[in-house]
Amino acid sequence: MPTRRNEVSYYPEIQQFIEAQLKSNFRARHWRELEVFWGIGELKTNLQRIINANPEKCACASAFAQRVPPLNLDIFALITDGIKFELLILEVKLMNSAGLKEWSQLVGYCLVSGAKYGLLVNIDNGASPRLAQILSTEDHLSHIKTIVNDANHEHCLGFMQWDSLTQNFEYSNLGLIRSLSELSNQLAAAFTE
């Protein structure tokens, strides 16, 4: 009888798929080359590790890494062109249906860290009916605008399902970021501003 995997065992395949899709989308549209650096666990320490290991590409995130609070995340990606950077937070779940509690966790992590992008990913299952209904009707819960120190910030969030059999995403059309192509478009806009 096969052993049941835990959610952490899915992290590498999810990371590889997202990175390949983002880089492919950027190359296909002739946008500049981006690097994606992954971290698992505590944000502040892992950001410093990434920056120290890749100073030529990641020094642009140094000031951010100094001020960001320590947060224990499932997965995060530092996406950079060496001049600018964006942070993507992935909250990965392995449950029958991800609900408002899990969405709230992602929102909290994005607000506290200042990450512009966040994805709630449920492995082999979708969103609860209540979360699906809320995200379908309440756009402001996946496109959050804040003001911090007199500066406007936005947080763009989405919900996706990871199919462990096909090792591919099934898009739920929930949230502002409905697909990896949409995430690529959002990132392209951020890097061309």
Summary of the structure (lengths in Angstrom):
residues: 193
radius of gyration: 16.1
end to end distance: 52.7
largest distance: 57.4
contacts: 620
relative contact order: 0.15
helix: 44%
strand: 32%
